[in-house]
Each structure stands twice: as C-alpha cells, then as structure tokens.
Amino acid sequence: MSSTPRQKRILPHRALAALAVTLLGAGSLAACGTDGQAATGEGDGPEVVASTTVYADIAEQVAGDNATVESVISDPAADPHSYEASPTDAAAVATADLVVYNGAGYDGFVDLALENADDVPVVRAVDEFTRVTGGAVADHDHSDHDHSGHDHADEEHGDDHGGAGHEHGGAGQEHGGAGENEHVWFSLPTVAAVAERVAEELAAIDAENAEEYRANARAFADALAPLEAELEEIHDRGHFPYAQTERVGAHLFDAAHLTDLTPRGFLASVENDTDPSAADLAALLDLLAERRVAFLAFNTQTETSVTTRVRDAAEEADLVVVDLTETLPEGADYLSWMTGIVDRVAGALDDAAPLADGGH
C-alpha cells in the first residue's frame, strides 16, 4: 500500500477480480447481506473504490467525469464498524486504481482486502487528519463491535464516573481526544485534505486530467469555507454546552469550541460496547431534564435501548436533537449533509447562553 503519487498501472481487472474471489471465497471476508456490494467500474478512466458513501462522495467531487467511483457500503443504514465485506467487495478493493477509506480500524474490511492485493494506492483519512491537525488516531479493533443493544442499563457495574466534566476533546487530551475518535470525516480541514490527496493520486494515475482533478479539489475546499466560518462565529459567541450519545461528531463540535458535558463514563461505555453504570446514565438524564445543555447529538445508526432512553429524555425536556449518521443520508452529498448539521447546531444555540466560566 502507498499513498504516494505513481503512474497509472495497467490492471487486468477481471482476471484479478476472479483471483480475489477465489482466494477469499472460502470465507475470511464473509458477506453479511445488509448492503449492496461494490463492483469494479467498466469505464476507461481510473477506478476508485471508497469504503463508505462519505468517502465516495468526496472522491466523486474530485474525480468529476474522468473517473468512476464505487462505495463498498452504499446502504445508509449500514454500520461500517461491523460490516463484513463479501468476496466481490474484496475484489473491487484489490483491483482498484485508488482506494479511499477512513483507516484506524474503523473500516477494517478494507485493510483485510488490501492484504490480498498488490501495491494499491490508498488515501487514508486518518493520515490526513494527522497531517493537518498534528493529532493521531489510534487503531481501533471493531471486529467484535455490536450495537444490538443492552438491556441492563439500570444495573450498577463498573466504576462510578458520573461526573460531567467539561471537555473540548482536543487532540492531546486524555479523555475524548482525537486518539479515541476515528470519525475524522467530521473534521472539515481533514476532509479538504482528503480531497487534495485524492486529486494528487488521480493526477499521478491520469496525467491528462491532472489539473482538472486539482481544480475540483480546490473548489470542494472552497465550498467548505462558509461552514468553517459559521463554526468560528459560534466560537466567538462563547463556549456552549452540549451532550452526545457517542463521540461521532465531536471533531465538528470541537471546531466550534463547544463544551461536552456528557459524563465521561457514559461515553466510555458506548465506545467499549458495554452498558453505562446507573450513576452515569442518571447523570446524563438529569443533565438533559434540567436543560443544562443546548442540544443532544445523537448517532441514529448505533441506536440502543439506552440511547433511545436518552433521546426520549432530551425530547421530553424540549431540547434540540441533532441527528448524526456515519454514512451519507439517502439523497444527500457531503456538503449538504454537513450544512444541515451545522445549521441545526446553530439553530439550537440561538436562544442558548454560553457557560459562565468560559467552558473551562
């Protein structure tokens, strides 16, 4: 694997695809039946395979009409953490001219497929996150990740971490820092950097259209600028408190310098796929009932009985709920998706007051 520019490889796609299916058909990557499967394109231009619709859309913005882009996961309800790629998916990755994915174990099925491939050029978003922010994202193992729900939320277990400490989630912080949050597509500078890297990789593969790829990447970055300005305007008003069921969108909220009041133990339990302690759950429910936060960020793709209870509490308190997903909602592109989320957050803060202590 490499993310460095290179000349276009002449790939016998159908032969390699058949070989990959033969190698993988025995079952190291079993089909889960929850999603449509990626297929290699038949166009004359470069063939790009992305792990999710988020990265596919970013790549499409750069590729324009000069390359074909496929997403391994196309179902907007699929959970990338637990997705098991089929042999056809693996063949698409192995025979691509360029692979774009998140990395850090989030979409580990791509890494598995690349183990059985030649030197396929890749763009890993976590690498771009490190390049533009200086933070690092630790590898996560999601092989046993399951959000099927837990029904023991009222049982006391584990340590009591009911305190709701203030947190900005910066790259170097021990709790909630970047090393614990692999959802880097919610970092707008990172996404712009991904587009730039995709452009450079495609330019190396398809020199004839190099300048168009680069111009498309610049246009994509320019389209993100108003969102970054809106986040900065929120920051200039002060540090507003919020709560979340999972740190999915934390990179976006950090850019606005919002302050997360969610009990640390609650978030840790979600990330460890365990039930929160009764104390942590009670602390979060009290936080919402007392309207001590401006909104609740809610991951709709990993909903459990516990998070549903949290959402119900927010709605009962007439708090804004900002829905987040890990793949593009149906009919949306990346820019419209992020614009909707940022606008929803800004609206939730219209009548809110920043923390008196500045959020520290």
Beta strands, then each sheet from edge to edge (+ up, - down):
strand 1: 47-50
strand 2: 68-71
strand 3: 98-101
strand 4: 122-124
strand 5: 241-244
strand 6: 259-260
strand 7: 295-299
strand 8: 320-324
sheet 1: 2+ 1+ 3+ 4+
sheet 2: 6+ 5+ 7+ 8+
end
